[in-house]
Amino acid sequence: MDSNATKPKRDRTKRNAKGERSTHGRVRGIVLWDNAVDTSVFYGRETGLAQLWQWIMAEGCRVVGLLGIGGIGKSTIAVKSALGMQAEFEIVMWRSLSNAPPLEELLSNLLKFLMPIQGEDPVIPATLDEKLILLMSICDRSDVC
């Protein structure tokens, strides 16, 4: 039995800060693409794009891993997919893990970006555990993650 079969679907209806439904499908202002790859030349991956759309939009999957050897287009399909779905989300944030920073630095950067959006004072916790707890708390109480 599929473990997702009993889970309710996430409500992807766009809402404003007051919880009212949005009347448009555009990204409402918070997009951070960091150093995302150029996807202007993209072909032959429609099946992969459709599968990512299915997992993320239809099934409400919150984490998807793309695995494979270097140079096969994992980053390109991820960016192309995110570009195609960005109108469905209030916040889009891309972080490349090429030459990845240490986990604590990555978490600090994520928190510096997300905390002001959530109306929180951007005081970053000192320990890795505290950073993870805060990030999970932000994700748990909002539809950001």
Disulfide bonds with the S-S distance in Angstrom:
Cys139-Cys145 1.78
